[in-house]
């Protein structure tokens, strides 16, 4: 019915028309699925972005609470350190006064001992002088 050349030409025409139709269908499906996937990805990314923003807000609130708590502890710690430092200064002043009093007491004791020794010597001389007069 058909000769071989016509049959070959018909096969080529059918092949190219199939290629064109297949390319059109492929492009249509790809475009359809690509748009669907792109929309799906955009929806997921926007949902993820909102969840991330909410999480960031929650984390910032928690961080703010922790920061306030740590500042409170740091202020209390600084106050305690200041009180301890004031106590050490008070103890140091008291010990300095005590040391000064001990030194002054030591000097007074030495001077009193020297005076007692002088008085003893005077009494000895006086007794010696009285003994010599009696003889």
C-alpha positions in Angstrom: 0.0 0.0 0.0 2.6 2.6 0.8 6.0 2.4 -0.7 9.0 2.3 1.5 10.0 6.0 1.2 6.5 7.2 2.0 6.5 4.8 5.0 9.8 6.2 6.2 8.6 9.8 5.8 5.5 9.0 7.7 7.5 7.5 10.5 9.8 10.6 10.6 6.7 12.9 10.6 5.0 10.8 13.4 8.3 10.7 15.3 8.8 14.5 15.2 5.1 15.2 15.9 5.4 12.8 18.9 8.6 14.6 20.0 6.8 17.9 19.8 3.7 16.6 21.6 5.9 14.9 24.2 7.9 18.0 24.7 4.7 20.1 25.1 3.3 17.6 27.6 6.6 17.4 29.4 6.9 21.2 29.6 3.2 21.5 30.8 3.7 18.8 33.5 7.0 20.3 34.5 5.6 23.8 34.7 2.6 22.5 36.6 4.6 20.5 39.1 7.4 23.1 39.3 4.9 25.8 40.2 3.2 23.5 42.7 6.5 22.5 44.2 7.6 26.2 44.3 4.3 27.2 46.0 4.6 24.3 48.4 8.2 25.3 49.2 7.2 29.0 49.6 4.4 27.9 52.0 6.7 25.7 54.0 9.4 28.4 54.1 6.9 31.1 55.2 5.6 28.8 57.9 9.1 28.0 59.0 9.9 31.6 59.0 7.0 32.5 61.2 7.8 29.7 63.6 11.4 30.8 63.7 10.4 34.4 64.4 8.1 33.1 67.2 11.0 31.0 68.6 13.4 33.9 68.4 10.9 36.1 70.3 10.5 33.5 73.0 14.2 33.0 73.2 14.7 36.8 73.5 12.2 36.9 76.3 13.8 34.0 78.1 17.2 35.6 77.6 15.9 38.9 78.9 14.6 37.1 82.0 17.9 35.3 82.5 19.8 38.6 82.0 17.6 40.3 84.7 18.1 37.4 87.0 21.9 37.3 86.5 22.1 41.1 86.9 20.1 40.8 90.2 22.5 38.1 91.4 25.5 40.2 90.3 24.2 43.2 92.2 23.6 41.1 95.3 27.1 39.6 94.9 28.6 43.1 94.5 26.8 44.2 97.6 28.0 41.2 99.6 31.6 41.9 98.4 31.2 45.5 99.4 29.9 44.5 102.9 32.8 42.0 103.3 35.3 44.7 102.2 33.8 47.1 104.7 34.1 44.5 107.4 37.7 43.8 106.6 38.4 47.6 106.7 36.7 47.8 110.1 38.7 44.8 111.4 41.9 46.3 110.0 41.2 49.6 111.7 40.4 47.8 115.0 43.6 45.8 114.8 45.6 48.9 114.0 44.2 50.6 117.1 44.8 47.5 119.2 48.4 47.3 118.0 48.9 51.0 118.7 47.4 50.6 122.2 49.7 47.6 122.8 52.7 49.6 121.7 51.8 52.5 123.9 51.1 50.2 126.8 54.5 48.6 126.3 56.2 52.0 126.3 54.3 53.0 129.5 55.3 49.7 131.1 58.9 50.3 130.2 58.9 53.8 131.5 57.2 52.7 134.7 59.8 49.9 135.1 62.5 52.5 134.6 60.9 54.8 137.2 60.5 51.9 139.7 64.2 51.0 139.1 65.2 54.6 139.7 63.0 54.8 142.9 64.6 51.5 144.1 68.0 53.0 143.5 67.1 56.1 145.3 65.7 54.1 148.3 68.8 52.0 148.3 71.0 55.1 148.4 68.9 56.6 151.0 69.0 53.5 153.1 72.7 53.3 152.6 73.1 56.9 153.5 71.0 56.4 156.6 73.1 53.4 157.6 76.3 55.4 157.2 74.9 58.1 159.4 74.0 55.7 162.0 77.5 54.3 162.2 
